[in-house]
Amino acid sequence: MLTATRAPELKTVLIAAGLVLTIAMGVRHGFGFWLQPMSQAHGWTRETYSLAMALQNLMWGAFGPFAGMAADRFGTARVVIIGALLYAAGLLWMALVSEPTLFVVGSGILIGAALACTAFGAVSGIIGRTAPEAKRSWAFGISSAASSLGQFVMMPVEQQLISHTGWQNAFYVLAALAVVVMIPMAFGLREQPAAKASGPQQSVWEATREAFAYRPFLLLVAGYFVCGFQVVFIGVHMPAYLKDKGIMDPNVAVMALALIGLFNIFGSYYAGKLGGKFPKRYLLSGIYFTRAIVISLFLLAPLTSWSVYVFACAIGLLWLSTVPLTNGVIAGIFGVKYLSMLSGFVFFSHQVGSFLGVWLGGYLFTKQGNYNTVWMITIALGIFAALVNLPINEKAIARQPQPAMA
């Protein structure tokens, strides 16, 4: 039984959620290391593995609202345990299945569902319900920083596992790690049903309908689409872009991605901290606008290894700093009862953007022979997101009082 006898402490929740996010996001960020060895071992083109990664992102978003509903209804602990088992199954699938279609579909569904159950959307609800309102954005920032720490720590670990044990054995080790770490941490994410929320008792359908009929929520959804497009395009295509531009040393790209993860720790933490002091819509708008400036300066400056490192540090500060602010806005408007579900809907928009960013980058490069158009789209979308976040009303939504029972 996973029912708790008392409400969890915020410290316990942050440690447990942080370790779950460290593994879930850390493993996921390193999947690019398997592209070349698996493609060579199975005789695939790179399109096969890339399509599996794109499908994982899309399924992560598609399963997100349902994982959120389950976390809000049945508790985060149960959802994380299911997610850990799905993660292990997905990693074993990737290790053992060599038929291209089965690999793409199976790994896309299993890993996508696993991430929906173990990443931001699944754990945001219990963090929002446990943290006092004054510390809520800060708590979201801590959880986002943990995912960034996972990216920074796990990428070299995964690279070393592949080098020393082989790509297939590396999957086995990570599958065991997912079970050994995430399942015990799930027990730190138990909560009493009574601690979940107070106020008007909405159904899932009523909460969903209310959110999608409310203009600020739709603006938040639109802005998060841009976040997904930008970060996944840069994360996936930047190594190839650097090589095309004459920076042939692969260590430059590896160092750049590691720097993004390192500086994202600070960016996420301080974004959450500032979100408790200043209007979150202005911070979100500033982040998106600054991204557009940073990308523009990167493209205009002479390209050297040092300009790449400076860009990585700057974009890293802005990388996932949108997450604690976005979750904070949702909690402030709608409350925390259905926070995981509503965060899942917003995150689905993020993942649609992710899918389009990685796919459009490859498609337009194939058509045009360069990334110029996609970079311009990325800058334009940053300005668009900066504008749509400005008019968001962060105040709690006004609800009609519940009719008194006769």
Secondary structure, 3 states (H helix, E strand, C coil): CCCCCCCCCHHHHHHHHHHHHHHHHHHHHCHHHHHHHHHHHHCCCHHHHHHHHHHHHHHHHHHHHHHHHHHHHHCHHHHHHHHHHHHHHHHHHHHHCCCHHHHHHHHHHHHHHHHHHHCHHHHHHHHHHHCCHHHHHHHHHHHHHHHHHHHHHHHHHHHHHHHHHCHHHHHHHHHHHHHHHHHHHHHHHCCCHHHCCCCCCCCHHHHHHHHHCCHHHHHHHHHHHHHHHHHHHHHHHHHHHHHHCCCCCHHHHHHHHHHHHHHHHHHHHHHHHHHCCCCHHHHHHHHHHHHHHHHHHHHHCCCCHHHHHHHHHHHHHCCCCHHHHHHHHHHHHHCCCCHHHHHHHHHHHHHHHHHHHHHHHHHHHHHHCCCHHHHHHHHHHHHHHHHHHCCCCCCCCCCCCCCCCC
